Amino acid sequence: MPSAASQPWLDLDLDAVALTAAVCDIESVSGDEAAIADAVHAALTDISGLEVVRDGNVVIARTQLGRPTRVVIAGHLDTVPLTRHTPNLPTRRVGDRLVGRGTVDMKGGVAVMLRLAAHVADPAYDVTYVFYDCEEIESARNGLRRIAAERPDLIAGDFAVLMEPTDGAIEGGCKGTLRVEVRTQGVAAHSARPWAGHNAIHDAAEVLARLTAYQPRVVTVDGLDYHEALQAVLVSGGTATNVIPDRCVVTVNYRYAPDRSEEAAEDHVREVFEGFEVTVTDNAGGARPGLDLPAAQAFIAALNLPVRAKEGWTDVARFAAIGVPAVNFGPGDPLLAHKDDESAPISQYTAAEAAMRRWLTQPGVTVAP
């Protein structure tokens, strides 16, 4: 642990824009989140009424007000690496935008969470704030995944908001993502005498033909339309330019609606490619938005913002896996995430904080789980 003198300090009385800049300026590329976790932990520990737990580089702060409903607000502390040819730290203001690594993905959301934890002392719900590490790298290292497996009690709740960038809209749930390798088998031979072998790459034409003819579903789940997709994303095969290839692998990514389980998604893809060898390499289930739940309805009513389906995959699926319906909501346009010129309008940070405050402080709320 760094000394108090060297430890970065976060002033939670700064407005959302200035606090976002301060959070961004603590460099925290995935796997190197100790400094920002230290700063978040120290800032939250000073707030009365919060029970704060530190587990590795995951920091969890919870109110214990005896409310009938508990909501979870979560965000990751890490970013993708900085670029060397276009320095994107420290942050800077350019016109009405804040520019720098993390301004979109997703330290604006983290700053809003810190502001809420510090300044919403009497929320209508009990609130759990979850700040976690290693979201931008392999799933095995994801801090939220680890806590869900080892200490699910710390993140239990009736409804969750993941403050990933949504460009100011509400995005419900998420689609699942499945990757498979579809293999064809041939017989190697000299390319001058192809009749002596069998071309595995040519056989892959049937795999691609099935993909081209495939008609993806549009599925309505809890009132939101999810557009499925089945696409070839990689093709590999062959050993040399004068050898008939004896193998070919087409990697296929299936993005499936949250009405399908991981097992059902796998069964569907195997059916599409019946007759071929299919190997599953990755499968992460989606998450239903749970918009029929009272807590979700109260969230949508309080924010009064457009609601759409999350067409990608996010960590809301980890909440769904432990029985907590979740939505995505946060400042920043996700199309600008990870870009060298990552930036967001400063107005979105203050608007996101104001929207979340409306939800957490709406008077007279009585919501059953």
C-alpha positions in Angstrom: 0.0 0.0 0.0 1.4 3.5 -0.8 2.0 6.0 1.9 -0.6 8.6 2.7 1.6 11.2 1.2 2.0 9.5 -2.1 -1.5 8.0 -2.4 -3.7 9.8 -5.0 -6.5 11.7 -3.4 -10.1 12.1 -4.7 -12.1 15.1 -3.6 -15.7 14.0 -3.8 -16.9 17.5 -3.4 -15.7 18.3 -6.9 -18.4 18.4 -9.5 -18.9 15.4 -11.8 -16.8 16.8 -14.6 -13.8 17.7 -12.4 -14.1 14.4 -10.5 -14.2 12.5 -13.8 -10.9 14.2 -14.8 -9.3 13.4 -11.5 -10.4 9.7 -11.7 -9.1 9.5 -15.3 -5.8 11.0 -14.3 -5.0 8.1 -12.0 -3.7 5.7 -14.6 -5.3 2.3 -14.2 -4.7 0.0 -17.1 -6.1 -3.4 -16.5 -4.0 -5.3 -14.0 -2.6 -2.1 -12.5 -5.6 -0.8 -10.6 -4.0 -0.7 -7.1 -3.6 3.1 -7.0 -7.1 3.9 -8.1 -8.6 1.3 -5.8 -6.6 2.8 -2.9 -7.9 6.3 -3.8 -11.5 5.0 -4.1 -11.3 3.1 -0.9 -9.8 6.0 1.1 -12.5 8.4 -0.2 -15.4 6.1 0.6 -14.0 5.2 4.0 -14.5 8.8 5.1 -18.2 8.8 4.3 -20.5 8.1 7.3 -23.3 5.6 6.9 -21.4 3.4 4.4 -20.0 -0.1 5.1 -16.9 -0.4 3.0 -15.2 -3.7 2.0 -11.9 -4.0 0.1 -11.2 -7.3 -1.6 -8.1 -7.1 -3.7 -8.7 -4.2 -6.0 -12.5 -4.5 -5.7 -14.1 -1.9 -3.4 -17.7 -2.3 -2.3 -19.6 0.3 -0.2 -23.1 -0.4 1.1 -25.8 1.5 3.0 -27.6 -0.4 5.7 -30.8 1.6 6.1 -33.3 -1.3 6.4 -35.0 -0.4 3.1 -37.3 -3.1 1.5 -35.3 -3.0 -1.8 -31.6 -3.0 -2.4 -30.1 -1.7 -5.7 -26.6 -2.2 -6.9 -24.7 0.4 -8.9 -21.5 -0.9 -10.5 -18.5 0.3 -12.6 -15.1 -0.9 -13.5 -11.9 1.0 -12.5 -9.6 -0.2 -15.3 -9.0 1.1 -18.8 -7.5 -0.2 -22.0 -3.8 0.8 -22.4 -2.8 4.4 -23.2 -1.5 5.1 -26.7 2.0 6.3 -27.2 1.7 8.2 -30.5 -1.4 10.2 -29.3 -1.0 10.9 -25.5 -4.5 10.6 -23.9 -3.5 11.4 -20.3 -3.7 13.7 -18.5 -7.2 14.6 -19.4 -8.0 18.0 -21.0 -11.0 20.0 -21.9 -11.5 20.8 -25.6 -14.5 23.0 -26.1 -17.4 21.4 -24.5 -15.8 17.9 -24.3 -13.5 16.1 -21.8 -10.8 14.3 -23.7 -8.6 11.4 -22.4 -8.4 7.7 -21.6 -11.4 6.6 -19.6 -13.6 9.6 -20.3 -16.0 7.3 -22.0 -15.1 3.8 -20.8 -15.9 4.3 -18.0 -14.5 6.6 -15.4 -17.3 9.1 -15.9 -19.6 6.4 -14.5 -17.2 5.8 -11.7 -17.1 9.5 -10.9 -21.0 9.7 -10.8 -21.0 6.7 -8.5 -18.6 8.4 -6.1 -20.7 11.6 -6.1 -23.8 9.6 -5.3 -22.1 7.7 -2.5 -20.9 10.9 -1.0 -23.9 13.1 -1.4 -27.1 11.0 -1.4 -27.2 10.2 2.3 -30.9 9.1 2.5 -31.7 7.2 -0.7 -35.1 5.6 -1.2 -33.4 2.2 -1.5 -30.5 0.6 0.2 -27.6 0.9 -2.2 -24.5 -1.2 -2.9 -21.7 0.6 -4.9 -19.3 -1.8 -6.6 -16.0 -0.6 -8.0 -14.1 -3.5 -9.7 -11.0 -4.3 -11.6 -9.9 -6.2 -14.8 -13.0 -5.7 -16.9 -11.1 -4.9 -20.1 -9.1 -8.2 -20.2 -9.8 -11.9 -20.1 -12.9 -12.9 -18.2 -10.9 -15.1 -15.8 -9.4 -12.0 -14.1 -12.6 -10.0 -14.0 -13.1 -8.6 -10.4 -16.9 -8.7 -10.6 -16.8 -12.3 -11.8 -14.5 -13.2 -8.9 -16.7 -11.5 -6.3 -19.9 -13.1 -7.8 -18.2 -16.5 -7.4 -16.6 -16.0 -4.0 -18.8 -13.5 -2.2 -22.1 -13.1 -4.0 -23.6 -11.8 -0.7 -21.6 -8.6 -1.2 -23.4 -7.8 -4.5 -26.8 -9.2 -3.9 -29.7 -7.0 -4.7 -33.1 -6.7 -6.4 -32.0 -4.6 -9.4 -28.6 -3.3 -10.7 -27.3 -0.5 -12.9 -24.0 -0.9 -14.6 -22.7 2.5 -15.5 -21.1 1.6 -18.8 -21.4 4.3 -21.5 -24.7 4.4 -23.2 -24.7 7.9 -24.7 -27.2 9.0 -22.1 -29.9 6.4 -22.9 -30.9 3.3 -20.9 -29.9 0.0 -22.3 -31.6 -3.0 -20.9 -29.9 -6.3 -20.3 -27.5 -7.6 -22.9 -27.1 -10.3 -25.6 -25.1 -13.4 -25.1 -22.0 -14.2 -27.1 -20.9 -17.6 -28.3 -17.8 -18.4 -30.4 -17.3 -21.7 -32.2 -14.8 -23.2 -34.6 -16.3 -25.0 -37.5 -13.7 -27.4 -39.0 -13.5 -29.0 -42.4 -11.1 -31.9 -43.1 -9.2 -32.5 -46.3 -6.3 -34.5 -47.6 -2.9 -32.8 -48.3 -1.4 -33.0 -51.8 0.8 -31.1 -54.2 -1.2 -28.1 -55.6 -0.1 -29.2 -59.2 -1.9 -32.5 -58.6 -5.0 -31.6 -56.6 -6.8 -34.8 -57.6 -4.4 -36.6 -55.3 -5.9 -34.8 -52.3 -9.0 -33.0 -51.0 -9.2 -29.2 -50.5 -10.5 -28.4 -47.0 -10.7 -24.7 -47.8 -13.1 -25.4 -50.7 -15.3 -27.4 -48.3 -15.6 -24.2 -46.1 -17.7 -22.7 -48.9 -20.7 -24.7 -47.5 -20.1 -23.2 -44.1 -20.0 -19.7 -45.5 -23.1 -20.5 -47.7 -25.1 -21.4 -44.6 -24.0 -18.2 -42.9 -25.0 -16.2 -45.9 -28.4 -17.8 -46.0 -29.0 -17.6 -42.3 -31.9 -15.4 -41.1 -31.2 -14.0 -37.6 -34.1 -13.6 -35.2 -35.3 -10.3 -33.8 -36.6 -11.2 -30.3 -38.7 -9.1 -27.9 -37.6 -9.6 -24.3 -39.3 -7.6 -21.5 -40.5 -5.1 -24.1 -37.1 -4.6 -25.8 -36.0 -5.8 -29.3 -32.8 -7.7 -29.5 -31.3 -8.3 -33.0 -29.4 -11.6 -33.2 -26.3 -12.1 -35.4 -24.4 -15.1 -36.7 -21.2 -14.1 -38.4 -17.9 -15.6 -39.6 -15.1 -13.6 -37.9 -12.0 -15.6 -38.8 -10.9 -18.1 -41.4 -7.7 -20.1 -41.2 -6.3 -23.0 -43.2 -3.5 -24.3 -45.3 0.2 -24.8 -44.7 2.0 -23.6 -47.9 1.2 -22.0 -51.2 1.9 -25.2 -53.1 0.0 -27.6 -50.9 -3.6 -28.5 -51.0 -4.9 -27.7 -47.5 -5.9 -30.6 -45.3 -7.8 -28.4 -42.8 -9.8 -25.2 -42.5 -11.3 -23.5 -39.5 -14.1 -20.9 -39.7 -14.5 -19.1 -36.4 -18.2 -18.0 -36.0 -19.6 -15.5 -33.4 -23.2 -15.9 -32.4 -24.8 -13.0 -30.6 -28.0 -14.3 -29.1 -31.0 -12.7 -27.4 -31.3 -13.2 -23.6 -34.3 -15.5 -24.0 -31.8 -18.2 -24.9 -29.7 -20.0 -22.4 -26.0 -20.8 -23.1 -26.9 -24.4 -23.7 -29.7 -23.5 -26.1 -27.5 -21.2 -28.0 -24.9 -23.9 -28.4 -27.5 -26.4 -29.6 -28.8 -23.9 -32.1 -25.4 -23.3 -33.7 -24.6 -27.0 -33.8 -27.9 -27.4 -35.7 -27.0 -24.7 -38.2 -23.7 -26.5 -38.9 -25.0 -30.0 -38.8 -22.5 -32.4 -40.5 -19.5 -30.3 -39.6 -17.1 -30.6 -36.6 -18.1 -27.7 -34.2 -15.9 -26.8 -31.2 -17.2 -24.2 -28.6 -14.3 -21.9 -27.6 -16.3 -19.3 -25.5 -19.8 -18.8 -24.4 -21.1 -16.0 -22.1 -24.9 -15.9 -21.6 -26.9 -12.7 -21.9 -29.1 -10.9 -19.4 -32.8 -10.1 -19.3 -33.4 -6.5 -18.5 -36.2 -7.3 -16.0 -38.1 -4.2 -17.0 -41.3 -5.6 -15.6 -39.9 -5.4 -12.1 -41.0 -2.4 -9.9 -37.4 -1.3 -9.3 -36.7 -1.2 -13.0 -40.0 0.6 -13.7 -39.2 3.2 -11.1 -35.7 3.6 -12.6 -37.1 4.3 -16.1 -39.8 6.6 -14.8 -37.3 8.6 -12.8 -34.8 9.0 -15.6 -37.4 9.6 -18.3 -34.9 8.7 -21.0 -35.1 6.5 -24.1 -34.9 2.8 -23.4 -33.3 0.3 -25.9 -31.8 -3.1 -25.9 -28.1 -3.6 -25.2 -27.0 -5.1 -28.5 -23.6 -6.1 -27.1 -22.4 -8.0 -24.1 -21.6 -6.4 -20.7 -21.1 -7.4 -17.1 -24.9 -7.0 -16.5 -24.8 -10.7 -17.5 -22.8 -11.4 -14.3 -25.6 -9.9 -12.2 -28.2 -11.9 -14.2 -26.2 -15.1 -13.3 -26.8 -14.4 -9.6 -30.4 -13.5 -10.1 -30.2 -9.7 -10.2 -31.8 -8.1 -13.3 -29.7 -5.2 -14.6 -29.6 -2.3 -17.1 -26.7 -0.2 -18.5 -26.7 3.5 -18.1 -23.8 6.0 -18.2 -22.2 9.0 -19.8 -20.2 8.7 -23.0 -20.8 7.4 -26.5 -19.7 3.7 -26.6 -18.6 4.2 -30.2 -15.8 6.4 -28.9 -14.6 3.9 -26.2 -11.0 2.7 -26.6 -10.2 5.2 -29.4 -7.1 7.4 -29.3 -9.3 10.5 -29.2 -11.7 9.1 -26.6 -13.9 12.0 -25.3 -17.4 12.8 -24.0 -19.5 16.0 -23.7 -19.1 17.4 -20.3 -22.9 17.9 -20.1 -23.4 14.1 -20.0 -21.5 13.7 -16.7 -23.7 16.2 -14.9 -26.8 14.9 -16.6 -26.0 11.3 -15.6 -25.5 12.3 -12.0 -28.8 14.3 -12.0 -30.7 11.4 -13.5 -29.3 8.9 -10.9 -30.1 11.3 -8.1 -33.7 11.6 -9.3 -34.0 7.8 -9.1 -32.4 7.4 -5.7 -34.2 10.2 -4.0 -37.7 10.1 -5.5 -40.0 10.8 -2.6 -42.6 8.4 -1.3 -41.1 5.4 -3.1 -42.3 2.0 -1.8 -41.0 -0.8 -4.0 -41.3 -4.5 -3.2 -38.5 -6.7 -4.5 
